[in-house]
Amino acid sequence: MTTVGTPSIHQRIAEELGVAERQVAAAAGLLDDGATVPFVARYRKEVTGSLDDTQLRTLDERLRYLRELEDRRTTILDSIREQGKLDDELEARIRAAETKARLEDIYLPYKPKRRTKGQIAREAGLEPLADTLLGDPSHDPEGTAQDYVDAEAGVADTKAALDGARAILVERFAEDADLIGELRERMWANGYLVSRVREGKQESGAKFADYFEYSEAFTKLPSHRTLALLRGEKEDVLDLTMAPQAPGEQPDGPSDYELRIAAHAGIDDRGRPADRWLTETVRWAWRTKILLHLGIDLRARLRQAAEEEAVRVFAGNLRDLLLAAPAGTRATIGLDPGYRTGVKVAVIDPTGKVVDTDTIYPHQPQNNWDEAIATLERLARAHEVELVAIGNGTASRETDRLAADLIKRHPERGLTKAMVSEAGASVYSASAIAAAELGELDVSLRGAASIARRLQDPLAELVKIEPKSIGVGQYQHDLPESSLSRSLDAVVEDCVNAVGVDLNTASAPLLARVSGIGSSLAENIVEHRNQQGRFRSRKELTDVPRLGPKAFEQCAGFLRISGGDDPLDASSVHPEAYPVVHRILDAVGVGIQELIGDESTVNSLDPNRFVDERFGLPTVTDILAELNKPGRDPRPAFTTARFAEGIEKISDLEPGMVLEGAVTNVAKFGAFVDVGVHQDGLVHISAMSTEFVSDPRDVVKSGDVVRVKVTEVDTTRNRISLTMRLDDEAGGKPAPRGGGKQGGKQSGGKQGGGKQGGSGKNGQRGKQRGGGRRDDTPKGSMADALRQAGFG
């Protein structure tokens, strides 16, 4: 229910998105009916007015929030109505509340709670005393209070009477929704988060040293610093204070906040008998009640804003990693490096099937280098291997050198090597999914197989791992489970459906991410495929148990069948739109095989000719684009970073070196880059471009290959400072703005540059041999930036 003048949920979302209300209503109806965002974005453009997936995700989130708000509004109205205190004016205020915070402010005076001092004072008959002194300060407090002394009512003397009257006014001020809302925004605009180290925690909490005596305005605190400060408090290292003004700016007299409370209540110290008592009541209300309440509110706001930004960064990095360039269907050797326990080897064929395994010992203490190369060459020859994927954990550089020696000694094999992120590999190896897929393999060998598959198709392999374990976020363990999972699952869903899935080769975890399928149906599809053989057409999906018309409608367009009965089944054209294609074929007088890929013919067609009542211009336009390049993969072409020879550890680096590396993680303050020394370096946001950069992801993304210059190396703390402005001088001195060459990506990106390649470490250092836990803390960063970011 909405009152006159109150916008509906759909109206509010439409205004926020800048679209028509009917578009929002249509999209909401489809989502409520079980449609997924990828399906609605691609196949229901006529219904929604071509809302894209980003708009639809925002719409979905706002729909959830506003519906929760409406549910809470109804609960509050029912509660106040039951109390017999709901009048037209109050109901109008409640219905006009646009946020949960505003709603709770209005509800506070009516919210059932334990007996307060104010309630006890009212029960003792002291409210008239409070009203008298507030309404007419010419009354003497002591003299007026004498009339309210009543031992039987618990008012022993005038002091007790005045204390009770003060408690009533304090509660009244603290529960005034308009006043509290105004003070909250004032404190948000002017307040500071102040941090102090706890006594005796200086040594044990050294990683938070930059916050031992620290303050920053609420409105300027970046998300990573907020989360660092909150973590420091959680670990009992820091004490945090929500200060209403900058430290050291406490006024001698009443604060601006106290003056505002007084003005709102009509209190003005003009020397009348009750003025001083009323002014002290205002001070008491501010310091003992309102400031505490606002501090809790603003702490929650800071945390929420920081968490939302951290989730956004995590989701963006995850998207970039999932959509990294695939090496494609080529036989690949996966190497999971190790010293004492050896390098685990797994060979996979072009379809990702494990066809051979071994363990080699090229490194200390065995040092069987030549034997290891012989083994790898034999495997490469036997299985016609084209690629060598090397995990980036312990012994990765030495293993990379082994692969380089293999390529040098056997150029006839035509091998290409690439470093691959191990993030989450140990989680996958021990998972039920790995046991089902690779049950015949030892857990240690499963990691090598996963590394090889990650090079072939990062998306297909990474969907098997819980997104939080992929390691491209900051403070992910401090983030709310529900919102993080919802956001990351949405990213995986969008990426999988944007690329499309081969129905005859996809694993159950990958199929489960396809629109409308889910885990149970994915298992049924794989079981049907195992029993009946490969699918020849999309129509055969209807033979899968429990895959009904609704699921078919949602998933069919995202599933691909290569070499099937109908060439359209290899495209993103939905089966429901095949009649449109047939009308196009009739118009041009050729068969589907002749038309597919014939850009000159397709581009000469007027899409308006094929519009009908069901399929409008957006769908027809999409169909023609798909006929031009059916099943086109939206991901970039595959390339890899070339690490410099002889640069294998941080001590090999020197300021001034220009190196090639792979971006492993992007944070709000910059990007981490793997240059091949087992410690990621940090390109601070200020060193990413000669132009101003507001968001590092506008310049680079996880997986990008970049050229960087070393500006500073701190071997003691394993920190490396890098710049993408290649004219910057060593030591971090920047080149003049607008005057030097841009560093950045190698080719084709926003920053002059490049295609995505190997994915690097993603802030993790790989598996700890011997059963240790994986360390998900990014390493090798610029000291100041990382300390302020809270990374120990």
C-alpha positions in Angstrom: 0.0 0.0 0.0 1.2 3.5 -0.8 -0.3 6.8 0.1 -1.0 9.7 -2.2 2.3 11.3 -3.1 4.4 8.3 -1.9 6.3 6.7 -4.8 5.9 2.9 -5.2 8.9 0.6 -5.1 8.9 0.4 -8.9 8.7 4.2 -9.2 11.7 4.7 -6.9 13.9 2.2 -8.7 12.9 3.7 -12.1 14.0 7.1 -10.9 17.3 5.8 -9.5 18.1 3.9 -12.7 16.8 6.6 -15.0 14.4 4.3 -16.8 10.6 4.0 -17.2 8.5 2.5 -14.4 7.1 -0.1 -16.8 10.6 -1.4 -17.5 11.2 -1.9 -13.8 7.8 -3.6 -13.4 8.4 -5.9 -16.3 11.9 -6.9 -15.1 10.6 -7.4 -11.5 7.8 -9.6 -12.8 10.3 -11.8 -14.8 12.7 -12.1 -11.8 9.9 -12.9 -9.4 8.7 -15.6 -11.9 12.1 -17.3 -11.6 13.9 -15.9 -14.6 17.7 -15.2 -14.1 19.4 -11.9 -14.8 21.4 -13.3 -17.7 18.3 -14.7 -19.4 16.3 -11.5 -18.9 19.2 -9.3 -20.1 19.8 -11.3 -23.3 16.4 -12.8 -24.3 13.8 -10.5 -22.9 14.9 -7.1 -24.2 11.5 -6.4 -25.8 9.9 -6.9 -22.4 12.3 -4.8 -20.3 13.2 -2.1 -22.9 16.7 -3.6 -23.2 17.8 -3.2 -19.6 21.4 -4.6 -19.4 22.8 -7.1 -16.9 24.3 -4.3 -14.7 21.0 -2.4 -14.5 19.2 -5.7 -13.7 21.6 -6.6 -11.0 21.1 -3.1 -9.4 17.4 -3.4 -9.9 17.4 -6.9 -8.2 19.4 -5.5 -5.2 17.2 -2.5 -4.8 14.1 -4.6 -5.1 15.3 -6.7 -2.2 16.1 -3.7 -0.1 12.9 -1.8 -0.7 10.8 -4.9 -0.2 12.5 -5.5 3.2 11.8 -1.8 3.9 8.1 -2.2 3.1 7.9 -5.3 5.3 9.5 -3.5 8.2 7.2 -0.5 7.6 4.1 -2.8 7.8 5.5 -4.3 11.1 6.0 -0.9 12.6 2.6 0.4 11.6 1.0 -2.7 13.1 3.0 -2.3 16.3 2.0 1.3 16.9 -1.6 0.7 15.9 -1.8 -2.1 18.5 -0.5 0.4 21.1 -3.4 2.8 20.1 -0.9 5.6 19.3 -1.1 5.7 15.5 -2.7 8.9 14.1 -2.8 10.2 10.5 0.2 12.4 10.9 2.4 9.7 12.3 1.3 7.2 9.7 2.1 9.7 7.0 5.6 10.2 8.4 6.2 6.4 8.6 5.0 5.9 5.0 7.3 8.7 3.8 10.4 7.2 5.3 12.8 6.3 2.5 15.5 4.4 4.4 15.6 1.9 7.2 17.5 4.3 9.4 14.8 7.0 9.1 12.1 4.4 9.7 13.8 3.2 12.9 14.3 6.8 14.1 10.5 7.4 13.9 9.7 4.1 15.5 12.1 4.5 18.4 9.7 6.3 20.9 7.1 3.5 20.3 9.5 0.6 20.2 8.8 -1.9 23.1 11.8 -1.7 25.5 12.8 -2.3 29.0 11.6 0.3 31.5 13.8 3.3 31.2 14.6 6.1 33.7 12.3 8.3 31.6 9.4 5.8 31.8 9.9 5.4 35.6 9.8 9.2 36.0 6.6 9.5 34.0 5.0 6.7 36.1 6.0 8.8 39.2 4.1 11.8 37.7 7.1 13.9 36.9 6.3 14.7 33.2 4.4 17.9 34.1 7.5 19.1 35.9 9.6 18.5 32.8 7.0 20.2 30.6 6.7 23.2 33.0 10.5 23.9 33.1 10.9 23.4 29.4 7.8 25.5 28.5 8.5 28.4 30.9 12.1 28.7 32.1 11.1 31.5 34.5 10.1 28.8 37.0 12.7 28.1 39.6 13.6 24.4 39.3 14.1 23.7 43.0 10.9 25.5 44.0 8.8 24.0 41.3 10.2 20.5 42.0 9.2 20.7 45.7 5.5 20.2 44.6 6.5 16.8 43.1 8.2 15.2 46.0 6.3 12.0 46.9 8.1 9.3 48.9 5.4 6.8 48.1 5.9 7.4 44.3 9.7 7.0 44.7 10.5 10.7 44.6 12.3 11.3 47.9 13.4 14.9 47.4 13.7 17.8 44.9 16.9 16.3 43.5 15.1 13.1 42.7 12.3 15.0 41.1 14.6 17.1 38.9 16.6 14.0 38.0 13.4 12.3 36.8 12.3 15.4 34.8 15.8 15.5 33.2 15.5 11.8 32.3 12.2 12.5 30.6 13.6 15.4 28.5 16.8 13.4 27.7 14.7 10.6 26.4 12.5 13.0 24.5 15.4 14.7 22.7 17.1 11.3 21.9 13.9 9.9 20.4 13.0 13.0 18.2 13.4 11.5 14.7 13.9 14.8 12.9 16.5 16.0 15.4 18.4 12.7 15.4 18.4 12.5 11.6 19.8 16.0 11.4 22.5 15.4 14.0 23.5 12.1 12.4 24.1 13.8 9.0 26.0 16.6 10.7 28.3 14.2 12.5 28.8 12.2 9.4 29.9 15.3 7.5 32.2 16.6 10.3 33.1 13.6 12.4 36.4 11.6 12.6 37.3 8.0 13.4 40.1 8.2 16.0 42.3 5.2 16.7 44.7 4.6 19.7 46.8 1.6 20.5 45.9 -0.3 23.6 48.3 -0.4 26.4 50.9 -3.1 26.0 49.9 -4.0 22.4 52.6 -2.0 20.6 54.8 -5.0 19.9 52.3 -7.8 19.3 50.2 -5.4 17.1 53.0 -4.0 15.1 51.3 -4.6 11.8 48.8 -1.9 12.8 51.5 0.6 13.7 50.3 3.3 11.4 47.0 3.3 13.4 48.6 3.6 16.9 47.7 7.3 16.9 45.5 8.0 13.9 42.4 9.9 12.9 40.6 10.5 9.6 37.3 12.1 8.6 34.4 9.7 8.1 33.8 11.0 4.6 37.4 10.5 3.5 38.1 7.0 5.0 38.6 4.6 2.1 37.2 1.1 2.5 40.4 -0.7 3.0 41.5 1.6 5.9 38.1 1.3 7.6 38.3 -2.5 7.5 41.9 -2.4 8.7 40.9 -0.2 11.7 38.0 -2.5 12.5 40.2 -5.6 12.3 42.7 -3.9 14.6 40.0 -3.3 17.1 38.7 -6.9 16.7 42.2 -8.2 17.4 42.3 -6.1 20.6 45.2 -3.9 19.3 43.3 -0.7 18.7 40.7 1.4 20.5 38.4 3.2 18.1 36.4 6.4 19.0 33.7 8.0 16.9 34.5 11.7 17.4 32.0 14.3 16.5 34.7 16.7 15.4 38.4 16.7 14.5 40.7 15.7 17.4 41.8 18.9 19.3 38.8 20.9 18.2 36.7 20.4 21.2 35.1 23.8 22.0 35.4 25.4 25.5 31.6 25.9 25.7 28.7 24.0 24.2 29.4 22.2 21.0 27.6 22.9 17.8 25.6 19.7 18.4 24.4 20.9 21.8 23.5 24.2 20.4 21.4 22.5 17.7 19.6 20.3 20.3 18.9 23.4 22.3 17.6 25.4 19.3 15.4 22.5 18.3 13.9 22.3 21.8 13.5 26.1 22.1 16.1 26.3 24.9 18.0 29.6 25.1 20.1 30.6 28.1 19.0 34.1 28.9 19.6 34.0 32.6 16.2 32.8 33.7 15.9 30.5 36.7 15.5 27.2 34.7 17.9 28.1 31.8 21.0 26.7 33.4 19.2 23.5 34.3 17.9 23.1 30.8 21.3 23.8 29.2 22.8 21.2 31.5 20.0 18.8 30.4 20.9 19.3 26.8 24.6 18.6 27.6 23.6 15.5 29.5 21.4 14.3 26.6 24.2 14.8 24.0 27.0 13.3 26.0 25.3 10.3 27.7 22.7 9.3 25.1 22.7 10.9 21.7 26.4 10.8 21.0 26.6 7.2 22.0 23.6 6.4 19.7 25.0 8.3 16.8 28.4 6.7 17.3 26.9 3.2 16.9 24.9 4.3 13.8 27.9 5.9 12.1 30.2 3.0 12.9 27.6 0.7 11.2 27.4 3.1 8.3 31.2 3.1 7.9 31.3 -0.7 8.1 28.5 -1.1 5.6 30.1 1.3 3.1 33.5 -0.3 3.5 32.0 -3.8 3.1 30.0 -2.8 0.0 33.2 -1.3 -1.6 35.2 -4.4 -0.7 32.6 -6.7 -2.1 32.5 -4.5 -5.3 36.3 -4.7 -5.6 36.3 -8.5 -5.0 33.5 -9.0 -7.5 35.3 -6.9 -10.1 38.5 -8.8 -9.7 36.7 -12.1 -9.8 35.0 -11.1 -13.0 38.3 -10.2 -14.6 39.9 -13.5 -13.5 37.0 -15.6 -14.7 37.0 -13.9 -18.1 40.8 -14.1 -18.5 42.0 -15.4 -21.9 41.7 -19.2 -22.3 44.6 -21.0 -24.0 42.0 -23.2 -25.7 41.6 -26.9 -26.4 45.2 -27.9 -26.5 47.0 -30.8 -24.8 48.7 -29.4 -21.7 51.1 -30.5 -19.0 50.3 -29.1 -15.6 53.2 -28.7 -13.1 52.5 -28.3 -9.4 56.0 -27.2 -8.1 57.7 -28.5 -5.0 61.1 -29.1 -3.6 61.5 -32.2 -1.3 58.2 -33.8 -2.4 58.9 -33.2 -6.1 57.0 -31.5 -8.9 53.7 -33.2 -9.5 53.0 -33.7 -13.2 49.6 -34.2 -14.9 48.9 -34.3 -18.6 45.5 -33.4 -19.9 44.1 -33.8 -23.4 42.4 -31.0 -25.3 39.1 -31.9 -23.6 40.6 -31.6 -20.1 40.8 -35.3 -19.4 43.8 -36.5 -17.4 45.7 -39.0 -19.6 49.0 -39.3 -17.7 50.7 -38.4 -14.4 54.1 -38.5 -12.9 56.3 -36.9 -10.2 59.7 -35.5 -11.0 62.5 -34.3 -8.7 64.5 -31.6 -10.5 65.2 -29.4 -7.4 66.9 -29.8 -4.1 67.7 -32.1 -2.4 67.5 -34.7 -5.3 68.5 -32.3 -8.2 67.5 -34.8 -10.9 67.3 -32.1 -13.5 68.2 -34.0 -16.7 65.9 -36.9 -15.7 63.1 -34.5 -15.1 63.5 -32.9 -18.6 63.6 -36.4 -20.2 60.4 -37.3 -18.4 58.6 -34.1 -19.5 59.8 -34.5 -23.1 58.6 -38.1 -23.2 55.1 -37.0 -21.9 55.0 -34.1 -24.4 55.9 -36.3 -27.3 53.5 -39.2 -26.3 50.5 -36.9 -25.9 51.3 -34.2 -28.5 51.4 -31.5 -25.7 51.5 -27.8 -26.8 51.3 -26.0 -23.4 53.1 -26.2 -20.1 51.2 -24.7 -17.1 53.3 -23.9 -14.0 51.7 -23.3 -10.6 53.0 -20.1 -9.0 53.6 -21.5 -5.5 56.8 -22.7 -3.8 59.6 -23.5 -6.3 57.6 -22.0 -9.2 60.5 -19.9 -10.6 62.9 -22.9 -10.5 60.2 -25.0 -12.2 59.6 -22.2 -14.7 63.4 -22.4 -15.5 63.0 -26.1 -15.9 60.2 -25.6 -18.5 62.4 -23.0 -20.3 65.2 -25.5 -20.4 62.8 -28.2 -21.8 61.7 -25.8 -24.5 65.3 -24.8 -25.3 66.5 -28.4 -25.6 63.5 -29.6 -27.6 62.4 -26.9 -29.9 60.8 -29.5 -32.2 58.0 -29.9 -29.6 56.9 -26.3 -30.1 55.9 -25.9 -26.4 54.7 -22.7 -24.8 55.0 -22.2 -21.0 52.8 -20.0 -18.8 52.7 -19.3 -15.0 49.2 -20.0 -13.6 47.7 -18.9 -10.3 47.4 -21.7 -7.7 44.9 -19.7 -5.6 42.3 -22.1 -4.3 44.0 -25.1 -5.9 44.4 -26.9 -2.5 40.8 -26.2 -1.7 39.7 -27.9 -5.0 42.1 -30.8 -4.6 40.5 -31.8 -1.3 36.9 -31.1 -2.4 34.1 -33.5 -3.2 34.1 -32.2 -6.7 37.7 -33.2 -7.2 37.1 -36.6 -5.7 34.2 -37.2 -8.1 36.2 -36.0 -11.1 39.7 -37.3 -10.3 39.0 -40.0 -7.7 41.7 -42.2 -9.1 44.4 -39.6 -8.6 46.2 -38.8 -5.4 45.2 -35.5 -3.9 48.6 -34.0 -4.7 48.3 -34.8 -8.4 44.8 -33.3 -8.6 46.4 -29.9 -8.1 48.6 -30.4 -11.2 45.6 -31.4 -13.2 43.6 -28.3 -12.0 46.6 -26.0 -12.9 46.7 -27.4 -16.5 42.9 -27.0 -16.9 43.1 -23.4 -15.6 45.3 -22.6 -18.5 43.0 -24.3 -21.0 39.9 -22.5 -19.7 40.1 -20.5 -16.5 36.3 -20.1 -16.3 35.5 -23.7 -16.6 38.0 -24.7 -13.9 37.6 -21.8 -11.4 33.8 -22.3 -11.1 34.6 -25.5 -9.2 36.0 -23.5 -6.4 34.1 -21.5 -3.8 34.6 -17.9 -5.1 35.9 -16.7 -1.7 38.8 -19.2 -2.0 40.0 -17.8 -5.3 41.8 -15.0 -3.4 41.3 -11.8 -5.3 39.6 -9.8 -2.6 40.7 -7.7 0.4 39.5 -8.5 4.0 37.2 -11.1 2.6 37.1 -12.9 5.9 35.7 -9.8 7.5 32.9 -9.4 5.1 29.3 -10.5 5.7 28.8 -14.0 4.4 25.4 -13.4 2.8 26.1 -10.3 0.7 29.6 -11.5 -0.3 28.3 -14.9 -1.5 25.3 -13.3 -3.3 27.5 -10.8 -5.1 30.2 -13.4 -6.1 27.6 -16.0 -7.2 26.0 -13.3 -9.4 29.5 -12.6 -11.0 30.1 -16.3 -11.7 26.6 -16.6 -13.1 27.0 -13.6 -15.4 30.5 -14.7 -16.6 29.5 -18.3 -17.3 26.4 -17.2 -19.3 28.2 -14.5 -21.1 30.7 -17.0 -22.5 28.3 -19.9 -23.0 28.9 -23.6 -22.1 29.7 -26.6 -24.3 26.9 -29.0 -23.4 28.9 -32.1 -24.3 32.1 -31.3 -22.4 31.1 -29.1 -19.4 31.5 -30.4 -15.9 28.6 -30.5 -13.5 29.9 -27.5 -11.5 30.1 -25.5 -14.7 26.6 -26.5 -15.9 25.2 -25.7 -12.4 26.1 -22.0 -13.1 24.1 -21.9 -16.3 20.8 -20.0 -16.1 18.0 -22.1 -14.8 19.9 -25.3 -14.1 21.5 -25.6 -10.6 23.4 -28.4 -9.1 20.7 -31.1 -9.2 19.8 -30.6 -12.9 23.5 -30.3 -13.7 24.1 -33.8 -12.3 21.2 -35.1 -14.2 22.5 -33.7 -17.5 26.0 -35.2 -16.9 24.4 -38.6 -16.0 22.2 -38.5 -19.1 25.3 -37.6 -21.2 27.2 -40.5 -19.8 24.4 -43.0 -20.4 23.1 -41.8 -23.8 26.2 -40.3 -25.3 26.7 -36.7 -26.5 23.8 -34.4 -27.2 23.0 -34.0 -30.9 20.6 -31.1 -30.4 19.3 -28.7 -27.7 15.9 -30.4 -28.0 17.4 -33.5 -26.4 17.7 -31.6 -23.2 14.0 -32.1 -22.7 14.8 -35.9 -22.2 16.9 -35.1 -19.1 14.9 -36.1 -16.0 13.3 -33.1 -14.2 14.4 -30.6 -16.9 11.0 -29.1 -17.7 9.9 -26.3 -20.0 10.8 -23.5 -17.6 14.3 -24.7 -17.1 14.7 -25.3 -20.8 13.6 -21.8 -21.6 16.1 -20.4 -19.1 19.2 -22.5 -20.1 18.9 -23.5 -23.8 20.4 -20.3 -25.3 23.5 -20.5 -23.1 24.3 -24.1 -24.0 26.4 -24.8 -27.1 26.5 -28.0 -29.2 29.3 -28.1 -31.7 28.9 -30.5 -34.7 25.3 -31.2 -33.8 22.3 -31.6 -36.0 21.5 -27.9 -36.2 24.3 -25.3 -36.6 22.2 -22.8 -34.7 22.7 -25.0 -31.6 26.3 -23.8 -31.6 25.2 -20.2 -31.4 23.6 -18.0 -28.7 20.4 -17.8 -30.7 17.6 -19.1 -28.4 15.6 -22.0 -29.9 12.4 -20.0 -29.4 13.8 -17.6 -32.0 14.8 -20.2 -34.6 11.6 -19.3 -36.7 13.1 -15.8 -37.1 16.3 -17.3 -38.6 14.2 -19.5 -40.9 12.4 -16.4 -42.2 15.8 -14.8 -42.8 16.9 -17.9 -44.7 13.8 -17.8 -46.8 14.4 -14.1 -47.6 18.0 -14.6 -48.8 17.4 -18.0 -50.4 20.3 -19.8 -48.9 20.9 -22.5 -46.3 22.0 -21.9 -42.8 25.5 -23.1 -43.4 26.0 -20.7 -46.3 24.6 -17.7 -44.3 26.5 -18.2 -41.0 29.7 -16.1 -41.2 28.7 -14.4 -44.5 29.1 -10.9 -43.1 28.4 -9.1 -46.4 25.0 -10.8 -46.8 24.0 -10.5 -43.1 25.1 -6.9 -42.9 23.0 -6.1 -46.0 19.8 -7.2 -44.3 17.3 -4.8 -42.8 16.4 -6.2 -39.3 13.1 -4.3 -39.4 11.9 -6.8 -42.1 12.0 -9.7 -39.6 10.3 -8.1 -36.6 7.0 -9.6 -35.6 4.7 -9.5 -32.6 6.9 -11.6 -30.4 10.4 -10.7 -31.5 11.2 -7.0 -31.7 14.1 -5.1 -33.2 16.6 -5.8 -30.3 16.2 -9.6 -30.7 16.5 -9.5 -34.5 19.5 -7.3 -34.3 21.2 -9.7 -31.8 20.3 -12.7 -34.1 22.0 -11.0 -37.1 25.1 -10.2 -35.1 25.2 -13.9 -34.0 24.9 -15.1 -37.5 27.9 -13.0 -38.4 30.1 -14.7 -35.7 28.2 -17.5 -34.1 29.3 -18.6 -30.6 32.0 -15.9 -30.4 33.9 -16.0 -27.2 33.8 -12.6 -25.5 37.1 -13.2 -23.8 40.4 -11.8 -25.1 43.1 -13.7 -27.0 45.6 -15.7 -25.0 49.0 -14.3 -24.2 51.5 -14.7 -21.3 53.9 -12.5 -19.4 57.6 -13.1 -20.1 59.6 -12.9 -16.9 63.1 -11.6 -17.1 65.8 -14.1 -17.1 68.0 -14.1 -14.0 65.3 -12.2 -12.0 64.0 -14.9 -9.6 64.0 -13.4 -6.1 63.4 -10.0 -4.6 67.2 -9.5 -4.0 67.7 -9.7 -7.8 65.6 -6.5 -8.3 67.1 -3.1 -8.6 65.4 0.3 -8.9 65.2 1.3 -12.5 64.6 -2.1 -13.9 61.8 -2.3 -16.5 60.0 -5.7 -16.3 57.0 -7.5 -17.7 54.5 -9.0 -15.3 50.9 -10.1 -14.8 48.4 -8.2 -12.7 47.3 -10.5 -9.9 44.9 -8.4 -7.9 43.4 -4.9 -8.0 42.5 -2.9 -4.9 41.1 0.6 -4.4 44.7 1.9 -3.8 46.4 0.3 -6.7 47.3 -3.0 -8.4 49.5 -5.9 -7.4 51.8 -7.3 -10.2 53.7 -10.6 -10.3 57.1 -9.9 -11.9 58.4 -13.4 -11.2 60.1 -13.1 -7.8 57.6 -14.7 -5.5 56.5 -11.4 -4.1 54.0 -9.3 -5.8 54.9 -5.6 -6.3 52.5 -2.8 -5.8 51.7 -0.2 -8.5 50.1 2.5 -6.4 47.1 4.3 -7.9 49.2 7.4 -8.2 51.8 5.6 -10.3 49.4 4.0 -12.8 49.1 6.9 -15.3 50.2 10.4 -16.1 46.5 11.3 -15.9 44.3 11.2 -12.8 43.0 7.8 -12.0 39.9 7.4 -9.7 39.6 3.6 -10.0 42.6 1.3 -10.7 40.3 -1.0 -12.6 39.8 1.7 -15.2 43.5 1.1 -16.1 44.2 -2.6 -15.4 42.4 -5.8 -14.5 43.5 -9.1 -13.0 45.3 -11.1 -15.6 46.5 -8.2 -17.7 50.1 -8.3 -18.9 51.8 -5.0 -18.1 55.3 -3.4 -18.3 56.4 -1.8 -15.0 59.5 -0.1 -13.6 60.9 -0.9 -10.2 61.1 2.3 -8.1 61.9 0.9 -4.7 62.9 -2.5 -3.1 62.7 -3.3 0.6 64.1 -6.8 1.0 63.8 -6.7 4.8 60.0 -6.4 4.6 59.6 -8.0 1.2 58.1 -5.0 -0.4 58.4 -3.8 -4.0 57.2 -0.5 -5.4 56.5 -0.4 -9.1 55.3 2.2 -11.5 53.5 1.9 -14.9 54.8 5.4 -15.8 58.0 4.2 -17.3 59.6 7.7 -17.3 59.4 7.8 -13.5 62.8 7.9 -11.8 64.0 5.3 -9.4 63.2 6.1 -5.8 59.6 6.9 -6.7 60.1 10.4 -8.2 57.4 10.9 -10.8 57.9 12.1 -14.3 56.3 15.4 -15.1 52.6 15.1 -15.7 51.7 14.8 -19.3 55.4 14.4 -20.2 56.5 10.8 -20.4 55.6 7.6 -22.0 52.8 5.6 -20.6 53.6 2.2 -19.2 50.7 -0.1 -18.9 49.3 -3.0 -20.8 51.0 -4.5 -23.7 48.3 -4.2 -26.3 44.7 -3.4 -26.8 43.5 -2.2 -23.3 42.3 1.0 -21.9 45.7 2.1 -20.9 47.4 1.5 -24.2 47.2 -1.9 -23.8 46.9 -5.5 -23.7 45.3 -8.7 -23.8 44.8 -10.7 -20.8 47.2 -13.5 -20.1 48.4 -15.7 -17.3 46.7 -14.9 -14.1 49.5 -14.6 -11.6 49.3 -15.1 -7.9 46.2 -13.1 -7.0 47.7 -12.0 -3.8 48.4 -15.6 -2.6 51.6 -17.3 -2.3 50.6 -20.8 -3.2 50.4 -23.9 -1.2 52.7 -24.4 1.7 54.4 -27.8 1.3 54.1 -30.0 4.3 50.5 -29.3 5.0 50.6 -25.6 6.1 47.7 -23.3 5.5 47.6 -21.1 2.5 48.5 -17.5 3.2 46.0 -15.2 1.5 47.7 -12.0 2.5 49.2 -10.1 -0.6 52.9 -9.7 -0.4 55.6 -7.5 -1.8 53.8 -4.1 -1.7 54.7 -0.5 -1.3 55.3 -0.1 2.5 53.3 3.0 3.2 50.3 2.0 1.0 50.1 -1.5 2.4 50.4 -0.5 6.0 47.7 2.0 5.5 45.7 -0.6 3.7 46.0 -2.8 6.7 47.9 -5.7 5.2 50.4 -6.9 7.7 
